[in-house]
Amino acid sequence: MSAGGRPQRAVLVGVDLAVRSRGNRAGAAGARKGVVRPDADPALPDPDEGALEAGAREQSNLKSGGPPLGQAVARAFPGLDAEESLAEFRELVASAGGLVAAELMQRRSRPDPATLIGAGKVEEIAGVAASAEADLVLFDCDLSPTQLRNLEAALPCRVLDRTQLILDIFARHARTREGQLQVELAQLEYMLPRLTGRGKSMSQLGGGIGTRGPGETKLETDRRRIQSRIDHLKGELEAVRRVRGQQRQRREAVPVPTVALVGYTNAGKSTLFNQLTGAQVLASPRMFATLDPKLRAIELPSRRKVLLSDTVGFIRNLPHTLVTSFRATLEEVSQAEVLLHVRDAASTYGEEQKTQVEKVLGELDSLDKPRIEVLNKIDLVGEHEREGLLARSQAEGEVVVSARTGEGMEALLKAIDGALHSDPVIEAELRVPQQEGGVLAAIEAGMVVHRREYEGNLVRLAVSGPASLVGRLRKYRSRDE
């Protein structure tokens, strides 16, 4: 994405609304930087509610050509420290094609109803945005319609919140008609309460972050027309859901269970999908590279066939409009027999990511499904940490893999085999005439042959395989069983 032939420059703003006592607020702010302001009274709150002195230093860095401040970052979500939140938000901006020009953070005990961050901080951000020649200001949190309007009126460039940025990334990566419909529905449902004061920016397409509007109806600020479009999109997506339901019924006529990959965005699901299936779907380090579900058949060690489904990744505070709009796509998760929860073993906040994935699974009523925890990217961790992960995985039943190198794939397939309950594997003794070449070929293709003996014109086989296949060959089962 570009503005005037160059990547759009963005000022990142984080908001930490952690409540602190009067006695430790100033000290905590200093401790984060390893410095205590000499004029700070530890018994009194910071004059700017604990806000970092990021603006002046950021402008100084920009003038001298130095890097942006690493510590002035978003920390609006509990469970993550400043660097982790900054890294994820930066990845989102990069996925949208933006360039981070400056970063600031505001710390408050409570949000300001008008601007979220307070009038003083708004003036500071305005100065940083002007100095950095920024095209937009991005907030790593959600803004109310009133806050968004007030900030846009006070700042010299466009303002986007976290949800708008994620919606823009989804619009950027939507390729199929279904994906485009789902993204457009989510955009419209987000825009509807924010119509007042937005004017022309909502009625036309643009070329920058957040301007990639649905576009097909040249949106006006008329709520009735937008609501009509929302109803139309819901109807089209309901038709998609019906078609998916019919396809699923046809698949269910043949007992082939589905295994769905779920996990945090950029955990390596598509790379793992390619490794297991031999497919060549897009595997990108950018967030939300996969929006449309993909199904491929794989064979397990028991010779059972399963369908593996690759799905959209989850993220902290995934906008509810997206969960609702993508429900037709995410039905593959709710219909799957087993879920493979792919986790980034190299991530420093893996437990927080796990919690967020389970939160979305709860919204899909899929939290109680059989689930295999797959620790991916083991090739990116150090030797000492690797030993710890392997020991923990054995104790907790997790599977450690590297989708990039193929390490651990055999163990993962065995784990899937053990988790499936439909069409169970059973053992049988079969006696098949040698002239029944088709039957013998079916046994070789769909079962594991443990022993083979020849008795005149008969082949006596000790096999294990899916109950459905053994049932179809029941006339060949030995009477000795």
C-alpha positions in Angstrom: 0.0 0.0 0.0 1.2 3.4 -0.8 0.4 7.1 -0.7 1.8 9.1 -3.6 4.0 6.2 -4.6 5.5 5.5 -1.2 4.5 3.3 1.8 2.1 5.1 4.2 3.9 6.4 7.3 2.1 5.6 10.5 2.4 6.8 14.1 1.6 3.9 16.5 -0.2 4.8 19.8 -0.6 2.3 22.6 -2.8 2.8 25.7 -2.1 1.1 29.0 -5.2 1.5 31.2 -3.7 -0.5 34.1 -4.9 0.9 37.4 -2.1 1.9 39.7 -2.0 3.4 43.2 -0.9 6.9 43.9 2.2 5.7 45.6 3.7 3.5 42.9 2.5 5.0 39.6 5.4 7.4 39.0 7.9 4.8 40.3 6.5 2.1 37.9 6.7 4.4 35.0 10.4 5.1 35.7 11.2 1.5 36.4 10.0 0.5 32.9 12.8 2.6 31.5 15.3 1.9 34.3 15.3 5.7 35.1 13.6 7.7 37.9 12.8 11.3 37.0 14.7 13.5 39.5 11.8 15.8 39.9 9.2 13.1 40.5 7.7 12.8 43.9 7.1 9.0 44.4 4.1 9.9 46.6 2.3 11.8 43.8 1.0 10.8 40.4 2.8 11.8 37.2 1.4 15.1 35.9 0.3 13.4 32.7 -1.2 10.3 34.3 2.1 8.4 33.9 2.5 9.1 30.2 6.0 8.5 28.9 7.9 11.5 27.7 7.9 10.0 24.2 6.9 12.9 22.0 9.9 15.2 22.4 12.4 12.3 22.3 10.6 10.9 19.3 10.8 14.2 17.4 14.5 14.4 18.3 15.1 10.9 17.0 13.3 11.7 13.8 15.3 14.8 13.2 18.6 13.0 13.8 17.6 10.1 11.7 17.7 7.7 14.6 15.4 4.7 15.2 11.9 5.1 16.8 11.7 4.5 20.5 11.5 0.9 21.3 9.8 1.2 24.7 7.0 3.7 23.9 4.7 1.0 22.8 1.1 -0.3 23.1 0.3 -2.4 26.1 -3.5 -2.2 26.1 -3.9 -6.0 26.7 -3.0 -7.8 29.9 -0.6 -10.6 29.8 1.8 -9.0 27.3 4.7 -6.7 28.1 5.5 -3.6 26.0 8.0 -5.3 23.6 5.6 -8.2 22.8 2.7 -5.9 22.1 4.8 -3.7 20.0 6.1 -6.6 17.9 2.6 -7.9 17.2 1.2 -4.5 16.3 4.2 -3.8 14.1 3.5 -7.1 12.2 -0.1 -6.0 11.7 1.0 -2.7 10.2 3.5 -4.5 8.0 0.8 -6.9 6.8 -1.2 -3.8 5.8 1.7 -2.4 3.9 2.5 0.5 6.2 5.7 1.9 7.6 6.1 2.7 11.3 7.4 6.3 11.6 7.0 6.8 15.3 5.6 5.1 18.4 4.1 6.5 21.6 2.3 5.1 24.7 -0.1 6.7 27.1 -0.6 5.3 30.6 -3.8 6.2 32.4 -5.8 4.9 35.3 -9.0 5.4 33.4 -9.9 6.2 29.7 -10.9 9.7 28.7 -14.5 9.5 27.4 -13.8 12.2 24.7 -10.4 11.1 23.3 -9.4 8.0 25.3 -5.9 9.4 25.9 -6.5 13.0 27.2 -6.2 16.4 25.6 -2.5 16.8 26.5 -1.5 13.6 24.8 -3.6 14.4 21.7 -1.5 17.6 21.3 1.7 15.6 21.7 0.6 13.1 19.1 -0.3 15.9 16.7 3.2 17.3 17.0 4.8 13.9 16.4 2.6 13.2 13.4 3.4 16.5 11.8 7.2 16.1 12.5 7.1 12.5 11.1 5.1 13.5 8.1 2.7 10.7 9.0 -0.2 9.7 6.8 -2.2 8.2 9.7 -2.3 7.5 13.4 -2.9 3.9 14.5 -4.3 3.0 18.0 -3.6 -0.5 19.3 -7.0 -0.6 20.9 -10.6 0.0 19.8 -12.0 3.5 19.8 -15.6 4.5 20.3 -17.4 6.4 17.5 -17.2 9.6 19.6 -13.5 9.2 20.4 -12.7 8.4 16.7 -14.5 11.6 15.5 -12.8 13.8 18.2 -9.3 12.4 17.4 -9.8 12.9 13.6 -10.8 16.5 14.3 -7.8 17.2 16.4 -5.0 15.4 14.5 -3.5 16.4 11.2 -4.0 13.0 9.5 -6.4 10.0 9.4 -7.0 7.9 12.6 -7.6 4.2 12.6 -8.1 1.8 15.6 -7.0 -1.8 15.9 -10.2 -3.3 14.5 -10.1 -1.0 11.4 -6.5 -2.1 10.7 -7.4 -5.8 11.0 -10.4 -5.3 8.7 -8.1 -3.6 6.2 -5.7 -6.6 6.2 -8.6 -9.0 5.7 -9.7 -6.9 2.7 -6.2 -6.9 1.3 -5.9 -10.8 1.5 -9.5 -11.7 0.4 -9.2 -13.5 -2.9 -12.3 -15.6 -3.4 -15.8 -14.2 -3.8 -16.9 -15.7 -0.5 -13.9 -14.1 1.3 -14.7 -10.7 -0.2 -18.4 -11.0 0.9 -17.4 -11.9 4.4 -14.9 -9.0 4.7 -17.4 -6.5 3.2 -20.0 -7.6 5.7 -17.6 -7.1 8.6 -16.6 -3.7 7.3 -20.2 -2.5 6.9 -21.2 -3.7 10.4 -18.3 -1.9 11.9 -18.9 1.3 9.9 -22.7 1.5 10.6 -22.5 3.2 14.1 -19.6 5.4 12.9 -21.3 7.1 10.0 -21.7 10.6 11.6 -19.0 13.0 10.6 -17.1 10.6 8.3 -18.4 12.1 5.1 -16.9 11.2 1.8 -14.2 8.9 3.2 -16.9 6.3 3.6 -18.4 6.6 0.1 -15.5 5.9 -2.1 -12.5 3.7 -2.5 -9.0 4.8 -1.7 -5.5 3.5 -2.0 -4.2 3.7 1.6 -4.6 1.7 4.8 -8.2 1.8 6.0 -9.5 3.3 2.8 -10.1 -0.1 1.1 -13.9 0.2 1.5 -16.3 -2.4 0.2 -16.9 -0.2 -2.8 -19.4 -2.3 -4.7 -22.3 0.1 -3.9 -20.4 3.4 -3.6 -21.4 3.8 0.0 -23.2 6.9 1.1 -23.8 8.0 4.7 -27.3 6.8 4.4 -27.9 4.2 7.1 -30.9 2.7 5.2 -28.8 1.9 2.1 -26.0 0.4 4.2 -28.4 -1.7 6.2 -30.0 -2.9 3.0 -26.5 -3.9 1.7 -25.8 -5.8 5.0 -29.1 -7.7 4.6 -28.2 -8.6 1.0 -24.7 -9.8 2.0 -26.1 -11.9 4.8 -28.5 -13.5 2.3 -25.6 -14.3 0.0 -23.5 -15.8 2.8 -26.5 -17.9 3.9 -26.6 -19.3 0.4 -22.8 -20.1 0.8 -23.5 -21.8 4.1 -26.3 -23.9 2.5 -23.9 -25.0 -0.3 -21.2 -25.9 2.3 -23.8 -27.9 4.2 -24.7 -29.8 1.1 -21.1 -30.5 0.4 -20.6 -31.6 3.9 -23.5 -34.0 3.7 -22.1 -35.6 0.6 -18.8 -36.0 2.4 -20.5 -37.6 5.4 -22.1 -40.2 3.2 -18.5 -41.6 2.9 -17.0 -42.0 6.4 -14.1 -39.6 6.0 -13.6 -37.5 9.2 -12.3 -33.9 9.1 -9.4 -32.6 11.1 -9.1 -28.8 11.4 -6.0 -26.7 11.9 -6.6 -23.8 14.3 -4.3 -21.4 16.0 -3.0 -17.9 16.4 -2.2 -16.0 13.2 1.3 -16.7 11.8 1.7 -19.9 14.0 2.6 -21.9 10.8 -0.7 -23.6 10.1 -0.4 -23.2 6.3 3.2 -24.5 6.3 2.1 -27.5 8.4 -0.9 -28.0 6.0 1.5 -28.1 3.0 3.9 -30.4 4.8 1.2 -33.0 5.6 -0.7 -32.8 2.3 1.9 -31.9 -0.2 -0.2 -29.0 -1.3 1.2 -25.6 -2.3 -1.1 -23.2 -0.6 0.3 -19.8 0.3 2.4 -19.9 3.4 3.4 -16.3 4.3 5.0 -14.8 7.4 2.4 -12.0 7.1 -0.6 -12.1 9.4 -3.9 -13.4 8.0 -2.4 -14.7 4.8 -5.1 -17.5 4.8 -8.7 -16.4 4.7 -10.4 -19.2 2.7 -10.6 -22.7 4.1 -8.8 -25.4 2.2 -9.4 -29.2 2.3 -7.0 -32.0 1.4 -7.1 -35.7 2.1 -4.2 -37.3 4.0 -3.5 -40.9 5.0 -2.8 -41.9 8.6 -0.5 -44.7 9.7 -3.6 -46.9 10.2 -4.4 -46.3 6.5 -7.5 -44.4 7.4 -8.2 -41.3 5.2 -9.0 -38.0 6.8 -9.7 -34.5 5.4 -7.4 -31.8 6.7 -8.8 -28.3 6.8 -6.7 -25.1 6.9 -8.5 -22.1 8.5 -8.1 -18.4 9.2 -5.8 -17.6 12.1 -7.0 -16.0 15.3 -5.6 -13.0 17.2 -6.0 -11.1 20.4 -9.4 -9.4 20.6 -10.4 -10.7 17.1 -13.2 -8.3 16.1 -16.6 -9.8 16.8 -17.8 -8.7 13.4 -15.2 -10.9 11.8 -16.1 -13.9 13.9 -19.7 -13.4 12.9 -19.0 -12.7 9.2 -16.6 -15.7 8.8 -19.0 -18.1 10.6 -19.7 -19.9 7.3 -16.0 -20.4 6.9 -15.4 -21.3 10.5 -18.1 -24.0 10.4 -15.3 -26.3 9.2 -13.9 -25.9 12.8 -17.3 -26.7 14.5 -17.9 -29.7 12.2 -14.4 -31.2 12.6 -13.9 -34.3 14.7 -10.5 -33.3 15.9 -8.8 -29.9 16.2 -5.0 -29.5 15.8 -4.2 -26.4 17.8 -0.9 -25.2 16.2 1.2 -23.0 18.5 4.4 -21.1 17.9 6.9 -22.8 20.2 9.3 -19.8 19.6 6.8 -17.2 20.8 7.5 -15.5 24.1 3.8 -15.1 24.8 2.5 -18.5 23.8 0.2 -18.9 26.8 -1.5 -15.6 26.0 -2.0 -16.8 22.4 -3.4 -20.1 23.6 -5.9 -18.3 25.8 -7.1 -16.1 22.9 -7.5 -19.1 20.5 -9.5 -20.9 23.2 -11.7 -17.8 23.6 -12.6 -17.8 19.9 -13.2 -21.6 20.0 -15.6 -21.0 22.9 -17.5 -18.5 20.7 -17.8 -21.3 18.1 -19.0 -23.8 20.7 -15.9 -26.0 19.8 -13.9 -25.8 23.0 -14.9 -29.3 24.1 -13.8 -31.0 20.9 -10.8 -33.4 21.0 -7.8 -31.2 20.6 -4.1 -32.0 20.0 -1.7 -29.3 21.0 1.0 -29.0 18.3 4.1 -27.0 19.2 5.4 -25.8 15.9 8.7 -24.0 14.9 10.8 -26.2 17.2 13.7 -25.5 14.8 13.7 -21.8 16.0 14.3 -22.5 19.7 17.6 -23.0 21.5 18.9 -26.4 22.5 18.2 -25.9 26.2 14.7 -24.7 25.6 14.1 -27.5 23.1 15.0 -30.1 25.7 12.5 -28.5 28.1 9.7 -28.5 25.4 10.3 -32.2 24.6 10.2 -33.2 28.2 7.0 -31.2 28.8 5.3 -32.5 25.6 5.8 -36.1 26.7 4.3 -35.3 30.1 1.3 -33.3 28.7 0.6 -35.2 25.5 1.7 -32.4 23.2 3.4 -33.0 19.9 6.5 -31.0 19.0 7.1 -30.4 15.3 8.8 -28.2 12.7 6.5 -27.7 9.7 9.4 -26.1 7.8 11.8 -29.1 8.2 9.3 -31.9 8.6 10.5 -32.9 12.0 7.8 -34.7 14.1 5.3 -35.4 11.3 5.2 -39.1 12.0 4.4 -38.5 15.7 1.7 -36.0 14.7 0.0 -38.5 12.3 0.1 -41.1 15.0 -1.5 -38.6 17.5 -4.3 -37.9 15.0 -4.9 -41.6 14.5 -5.2 -42.1 18.3 -7.6 -39.1 18.7 -10.2 -40.2 16.0 -13.2 -42.1 17.3 -15.3 -42.4 14.1 -14.6 -45.4 11.9 -12.3 -47.0 14.5 -9.4 -49.3 13.6 -10.2 -53.0 14.2 -8.2 -56.2 13.7 -9.4 -59.1 11.5 -8.4 -62.4 9.9 -9.3 -62.6 6.2 -9.2 -65.5 3.8 -9.2 -64.2 0.2 -9.0 -66.3 -3.0 -5.9 -65.4 -5.0 -8.0 -64.6 -8.1 -9.7 -61.8 -6.2 -7.1 -59.2 -7.3 -9.4 -56.2 -6.7 -10.1 -57.3 -3.1 -6.4 -57.9 -2.4 -5.5 -54.5 -3.9 -8.2 -52.8 -1.7 -6.7 -54.5 1.4 -3.2 -53.4 0.5 -4.4 -49.8 -0.1 -6.7 -49.4 2.9 -5.3 -51.7 5.7 -2.1 -52.6 7.5 -1.2 -56.2 6.7 0.5 -57.8 9.8 0.8 -61.3 8.5 0.3 -63.1 5.1 0.1 -66.8 4.6 -0.8 -68.9 1.6 -3.2 -71.9 1.8 -3.6 -73.5 -1.6 -5.7 -71.0 -3.6 -6.3 -68.8 -0.6 -4.4 -65.9 1.0 -4.8 -65.8 4.8 -4.2 -62.2 6.1 -4.0 -60.8 9.6 -4.9 -57.1 9.1 -6.0 -54.0 11.0 -8.0 -51.3 9.3 -11.1 -49.0 9.4 -14.2 -50.8 10.6 -16.1 -49.6 7.5 -13.7 -51.3 5.1 -13.5 -54.5 7.3 -17.3 -54.6 7.3 -17.4 -54.5 3.5 -15.1 -57.5 3.4 -17.0 -59.5 6.0 -17.6 -62.4 3.7 -13.9 -63.0 3.6 -13.4 -63.0 7.4 -12.1 -66.2 8.8 -14.5 -68.5 10.6 -11.8 -69.0 13.3 -12.3 -65.5 14.7 
